[in-house]
Amino acid sequence: MGRRAPSVEQHVLRWAAMIAQTGEEPIPVQLRAAAGVVVAQAAALLAAAAVLIVKTVTGHPDSVARALLGAAMALLAMLVLLACARGLLGLRWTARTPVVVLELLALPVSYSLGFQAGLMVYGAPILLSALAVLYLLFTPPARAALDHEPET
């Protein structure tokens, strides 16, 4: 008999266990919180990609290719964020840099959505979550956990 793929609930439970886990080297609360926010951002990107795909299929977009490319980019960013969250929970020092870069890139996006386009409903959560992750990653306990040199 073939092995069944894990359900969405099993994936969510596994991520929740990783965020709450305490192993040999404890994960600082700030890192767990940052990883939780990053996972929430990834979930928002999944929802955005789903909306783009549904609107493309049911509507009449100017460019189907551009709409599907936008959905593909959202899915790619979601995967990168999930990999980074897993790296943060694994106390991998290499996970912080891509998270910081993505959060810094989210700042002008949130400003553009919130202030220039007048869509504060979309811009504010992006801005607040990006600032929260940046703050949490640079708190002293998070820095102490991630600023160790790799063992050779």
C-alpha positions, 0 to 999 in steps of 0.5 A, spaced: 500 500 500 502 506 498 503 512 503 498 517 503 501 524 503 500 528 510 494 533 510 494 540 511 492 539 518 498 535 519 503 540 516 500 545 521 500 541 527 508 540 525 509 547 524 506 549 531 510 543 534 516 546 531 515 553 533 513 551 540 519 546 541 524 546 546 530 542 544 537 541 547 538 548 545 532 552 547 529 557 541 528 564 544 521 566 544 523 572 540 525 567 534 519 563 535 515 569 534 518 572 528 518 565 525 510 565 527 509 572 523 513 569 517 509 563 517 503 568 517 506 572 512 507 565 507 499 564 509 497 570 506 501 569 500 498 563 499 491 566 500 493 572 495 496 567 490 489 563 490 485 569 489 489 571 483 488 564 480 481 564 481 480 571 479 484 569 473 480 563 471 473 566 473 474 573 470 477 577 464 484 579 466 488 584 461 493 579 461 492 571 463 500 570 463 501 576 467 496 574 472 499 567 473 506 570 473 503 574 479 500 568 482 507 564 481 511 569 484 507 569 490 507 562 491 515 562 490 515 567 495 511 563 500 516 557 499 522 561 501 518 564 507 517 557 509 524 555 508 526 561 512 522 560 518 524 553 518 531 555 518 530 560 524 527 555 528 533 550 527 537 556 529 541 556 522 544 563 522 544 563 514 536 564 515 536 571 518 539 574 512 534 572 507 528 574 512 531 581 513 532 582 505 524 580 504 522 584 510 526 590 507 523 589 500 516 589 504 517 596 506 516 600 500 511 595 498 506 596 504 508 604 503 506 604 496 499 600 497 497 604 504 499 611 502 500 611 494 494 607 492 490 608 499 489 601 500 491 601 508 487 595 509 493 591 505 499 596 506 498 596 514 498 589 515 504 588 511 508 594 514 506 592 521 508 584 520 515 586 516 517 591 522 515 586 527 519 581 524 525 586 523 525 588 530 524 581 533 530 578 529 535 583 532 533 583 539 539 581 544 536 574 545 535 572 537 542 575 536 545 571 541 542 565 538 543 566 531 550 570 531 554 563 532 559 561 527 558 554 524 562 548 526 567 546 521 
